[in-house]
């Protein structure tokens, strides 16, 4: 009976989280793009050996609908070439001839010390107090991307958390799970930020003020990882009143998804390495959510094997319906349509994902920024 009781507790906690996620996602503000931008913006991009991606994606960033009264771009794009050995320098030089608001900073190979150092160089070179951070492999969803992402800053906020989507390619298992896990991660950090508990963002799409970013860079926790600048920024500087979530579809960025499970696993190891530095109550909440999720599914399997399926089926069905409701509300805000079967497969897969990455969640660091 102890396992039955534990199973019921896990179900109850999971239902509580489902209600929380659904309510907070539903309460997110809808932002409008800055109509007449008077405050200039610096877009900062750190790149290492990304020549082909810069050639493909940077023009869309340089062609944003963020202009002054005379029609000239009211923003600059600062690209930091962090010790590249490919054609990055020549690509940037070519684009600079077409776009006067492109600026780039070259860090020699022998001086390259990781993404956080490159970001510091970019912020130092940036001229403006409103910053928009993204990556070389990102393309904005629309010409309104910049104006939407900085709308909260223009309204007085200091952090704006955007959505960094991955390109939907072939309908294979890896890409399907990448889409599921990305939306699931967004559901969590957006809901917590809406509840006044911001804890992470995605560096592919994040706006902030210069003052907040420089202050975060002085914090001791900032130096503990070579990457994780997005999570550490929100960890250090995010407050209940200074952080906003922007989830308008025109404000998304899109990034090519990994093509193999090995590439994806290495990427997730780096991402998951930052979680151990979150505030204690965030770790408690995230840990409770993941632990009761695993306990629910493992308990269900045990109850079925023990022949107690009559106990398991009704309660787990209630949880699945509530969790799918929260998931469906999230995906509608993101302009996506995910059916119940796809969600269920992803939900079970997420349990295995947590077990596989547990060492990086709890104690290991992934030391490379790429």
C-alpha positions in Angstrom: 0.0 0.0 0.0 3.0 2.3 0.5 3.7 2.3 -3.2 0.0 3.1 -3.9 0.1 6.0 -1.5 3.4 7.3 -3.1 1.8 6.9 -6.6 -1.2 9.0 -5.5 1.0 11.7 -4.1 3.0 11.9 -7.3 -0.2 12.1 -9.3 -1.5 14.9 -7.0 1.7 16.9 -7.4 1.7 16.5 -11.1 -1.9 17.7 -11.3 -1.0 20.7 -9.2 1.8 21.6 -11.6 -0.5 21.2 -14.6 -3.0 23.7 -13.1 -0.1 26.1 -12.4 1.3 25.9 -15.9 -2.0 26.3 -17.6 -3.0 29.3 -15.5 0.3 31.1 -15.8 0.7 30.5 -19.6 -2.9 31.8 -20.0 -2.0 35.0 -18.1 1.0 36.0 -20.2 0.8 39.5 -21.6 0.6 40.0 -25.4 3.2 42.5 -26.6 2.9 44.8 -29.5 6.1 45.8 -31.5 7.6 49.2 -30.7 5.8 51.4 -33.3 8.0 54.5 -33.4 11.4 53.4 -32.0 13.2 56.3 -30.3 15.6 54.1 -28.2 18.4 52.5 -30.3 19.3 48.9 -29.7 22.5 46.8 -30.0 22.0 43.2 -31.2 25.0 41.2 -30.0 26.0 37.9 -31.6 29.0 35.7 -30.6 30.3 33.4 -33.4 33.0 30.8 -33.8 33.5 29.2 -37.2 30.0 30.1 -38.3 30.7 31.6 -41.8 28.0 29.7 -43.6 25.4 30.4 -41.0 26.2 34.1 -40.8 25.9 34.3 -44.6 22.5 32.6 -44.5 21.0 34.2 -41.4 22.6 37.6 -40.6 20.9 39.5 -43.5 17.5 38.9 -41.9 18.8 40.4 -38.6 20.2 43.4 -40.5 16.9 44.0 -42.3 14.7 44.4 -39.2 11.8 46.9 -39.2 13.3 49.1 -36.5 14.0 52.5 -38.1 14.1 56.1 -37.1 11.9 58.9 -38.5 14.2 59.1 -41.6 13.9 55.4 -42.3 17.4 54.5 -41.3 18.1 51.5 -39.0 17.8 52.6 -35.3 20.0 49.7 -34.2 23.4 48.2 -34.7 24.4 44.5 -35.0 27.7 43.6 -33.2 29.2 40.3 -34.2 32.1 39.0 -32.1 34.3 36.7 -34.1 35.7 34.5 -31.3 38.9 33.1 -32.8 37.3 31.7 -36.0 39.6 29.8 -38.5 37.0 29.6 -41.3 35.8 32.4 -43.6 33.9 34.3 -40.9 36.0 37.4 -41.3 35.5 37.7 -45.1 31.8 37.0 -44.7 31.5 39.8 -42.2 33.5 42.2 -44.3 31.3 41.5 -47.3 28.1 42.2 -45.3 29.6 45.3 -43.8 29.9 46.8 -47.3 26.1 46.4 -47.7 25.0 47.2 -44.1 26.5 50.2 -42.4 24.9 49.3 -39.1 26.9 46.0 -38.9 30.0 46.1 -36.6 32.3 43.2 -35.8 35.0 42.5 -33.3 37.7 40.0 -34.0 39.3 38.0 -31.2 42.5 36.3 -32.3 42.6 32.5 -32.0 45.2 32.6 -29.2 43.1 35.1 -27.2 39.7 33.2 -27.5 38.5 32.2 -24.1 34.9 31.1 -24.5 31.5 32.5 -25.1 31.3 34.6 -21.9 34.5 36.4 -22.8 33.2 37.0 -26.3 30.0 38.3 -25.0 31.8 40.7 -22.7 33.7 42.0 -25.7 30.5 42.4 -27.6 28.8 44.4 -24.8 31.9 46.6 -24.5 31.8 47.4 -28.2 28.0 47.9 -28.2 26.9 51.6 -28.3 23.4 51.3 -26.9 21.8 50.6 -23.5 19.1 48.2 -24.9 20.7 44.9 -25.9 19.2 41.9 -27.8 21.2 38.7 -27.6 21.0 35.9 -30.2 23.3 33.3 -31.9 24.9 33.0 -35.3 22.8 30.0 -36.2 19.5 31.8 -35.5 17.1 33.5 -38.0 14.3 35.8 -36.8 10.8 34.8 -37.5 9.9 38.2 -39.0 11.1 41.7 -39.6 9.2 42.6 -36.4 11.4 40.4 -34.2 13.6 43.2 -32.8 10.7 45.6 -32.2 8.8 42.9 -30.3 11.7 41.6 -28.2 12.6 45.1 -26.9 9.0 46.1 -26.3 9.2 45.2 -22.6 12.5 47.1 -22.2 10.8 50.2 -23.8 8.1 49.7 -21.2 10.5 49.7 -18.3 11.5 46.1 -17.8 15.1 45.0 -17.7 14.8 41.4 -19.0 12.8 40.0 -21.9 12.7 36.2 -22.3 12.0 35.1 -25.9 11.3 31.7 -27.5 14.1 30.0 -29.4 12.5 27.4 -31.6 14.2 24.7 -33.6 13.6 24.1 -37.3 11.1 21.4 -38.0 12.8 19.1 -40.5 11.9 15.5 -41.3 9.3 13.8 -39.2 11.8 11.6 -37.4 12.0 10.6 -33.7 14.8 13.0 -32.8 13.3 16.1 -34.4 9.9 15.3 -32.9 11.4 15.0 -29.4 13.4 18.2 -29.9 10.2 20.1 -30.7 8.5 18.5 -27.7 11.3 19.2 -25.3 11.8 22.8 -26.4 8.1 23.7 -26.0 8.1 21.9 -22.6 11.1 23.9 -21.4 9.4 27.1 -22.5 6.2 26.1 -20.6 8.2 25.8 -17.4 10.4 29.0 -17.6 7.6 31.1 -19.0 5.2 30.0 -16.3 7.7 30.6 -13.5 8.6 34.0 -14.9 4.9 34.9 -15.0 4.6 33.8 -11.4 7.5 36.2 -10.4 10.2 33.4 -10.3 12.3 33.8 -13.4 15.2 31.3 -13.5 16.3 30.8 -17.1 16.1 32.1 -20.6 17.5 31.1 -24.0 20.6 32.9 -25.3 19.2 32.5 -28.8 16.5 35.1 -28.0 16.9 37.3 -25.0 16.8 41.1 -24.5 18.2 43.0 -21.5 19.6 46.3 -20.5 23.3 47.0 -20.5 23.2 47.8 -16.8 21.7 44.4 -15.9 24.1 42.4 -18.0 27.2 44.2 -16.8 26.1 43.8 -13.2 25.5 40.0 -13.8 29.0 39.7 -15.3 30.5 40.9 -12.0 28.7 38.2 -10.0 30.9 35.3 -8.8 28.5 32.7 -10.2 28.9 34.1 -13.7 32.4 32.7 -13.9 31.6 29.1 -12.9 30.8 28.0 -16.4 32.2 28.9 -19.8 28.7 29.0 -21.2 25.3 29.3 -19.6 25.3 33.1 -20.0 21.5 33.1 -20.5 20.6 31.1 -17.5 23.2 32.8 -15.3 22.0 36.3 -16.3 18.4 35.4 -15.3 19.6 33.6 -12.2 21.6 36.7 -11.0 19.5 39.6 -12.3 15.9 38.3 -12.8 13.3 39.6 -10.3 9.5 39.4 -10.0 9.1 42.9 -11.4 11.9 43.3 -14.0 11.3 40.3 -16.2 8.8 39.8 -19.0 8.1 36.9 -21.4 7.6 37.6 -25.1 6.0 34.7 -26.9 4.5 36.4 -30.0 5.2 34.2 -33.0 6.8 37.1 -34.9 9.3 37.4 -32.1 10.6 33.8 -32.3 14.0 32.8 -33.6 14.6 29.5 -35.4 17.7 27.4 -35.2 18.7 24.3 -37.2 18.1 21.2 -35.0 20.8 18.6 -34.4 20.7 15.7 -36.9 22.0 12.9 -34.7 21.3 11.8 -31.2 25.0 12.1 -30.3 25.1 15.8 -31.3 21.9 16.5 -29.5 23.1 14.7 -26.3 26.3 16.8 -26.2 24.2 20.0 -26.6 21.8 19.0 -23.8 24.8 18.1 -21.5 25.9 21.7 -21.8 22.4 23.1 -21.3 21.7 21.0 -18.3 25.0 21.9 -16.6 23.6 25.3 -15.4 20.7 23.9 -13.4 22.7 23.2 -10.3 23.4 26.9 -9.9 19.7 27.9 -9.8 18.3 29.4 -6.6 17.4 26.7 -4.0 13.6 27.1 -4.3 13.8 26.8 -8.1 15.8 23.6 -7.8 13.2 22.3 -5.3 10.3 23.1 -7.6 12.0 21.7 -10.7 13.2 18.7 -8.9 9.8 18.0 -7.4 8.2 18.2 -10.9 10.8 15.8 -12.4 10.8 13.4 -9.5 7.0 13.1 -9.2 6.8 12.7 -12.9 9.2 9.8 -12.8 7.5 8.4 -9.7 4.1 8.5 -11.4 5.2 6.5 -14.5 7.3 4.0 -12.6 4.5 3.6 -10.0 2.0 3.0 -12.8 4.2 0.3 -14.3 4.6 -1.4 -10.9 0.8 -1.3 -10.3 0.1 -2.8 -13.7 2.6 -5.6 -13.1 1.1 -6.2 -9.6 -2.4 -6.5 -11.2 -3.7 -3.3 -9.6 -4.5 -1.6 -12.9 -7.9 -0.7 -11.5 -6.2 1.8 -9.2 -3.7 3.1 -11.7 -5.8 3.7 -14.8 -8.4 6.2 -13.4 -5.9 8.5 -11.6 -3.3 8.5 -14.3 -5.9 9.3 -16.8 -6.9 12.4 -14.8 -3.3 13.5 -14.7 -2.8 13.0 -18.4 -5.9 15.0 -19.3 -4.8 17.9 -17.0 -1.2 17.9 -18.2 -2.3 17.7 -21.8 -4.6 20.7 -21.3 -1.6 22.7 -20.0 0.5 21.5 -22.9 -2.2 22.3 -25.4 -2.6 25.8 -24.1 1.2 26.3 -24.3 1.4 25.1 -27.9 -1.5 27.3 -29.0 0.4 30.3 -27.7 3.4 29.1 -29.7 1.2 28.5 -32.9 1.8 24.7 -32.8 -0.6 21.8 -32.9 0.5 18.7 -31.1 -1.9 15.8 -30.8 -2.4 13.7 -27.7 -0.4 10.7 -28.8 2.6 12.8 -29.7 2.4 14.5 -26.4 2.2 11.2 -24.5 5.2 9.7 -26.2 7.2 12.8 -25.5 6.0 12.8 -21.8 7.3 9.3 -21.3 10.5 10.1 -23.3 11.1 13.1 -21.0 11.4 10.7 -18.0 14.1 8.7 -19.7 15.8 12.0 -20.8 16.0 13.1 -17.1 17.5 9.8 -16.0 20.1 9.9 -18.9 21.2 13.5 -18.1 21.0 13.2 -14.3 24.8 13.4 -13.8 24.9 16.8 -15.6 21.9 18.0 -13.8 23.3 17.3 -10.4 27.1 17.7 -10.5 29.0 17.5 -13.8 29.8 20.5 -15.9 30.0 20.5 -19.7 33.1 22.7 -20.2 32.9 23.6 -23.9 30.8 26.6 -25.1 30.1 24.9 -28.5 
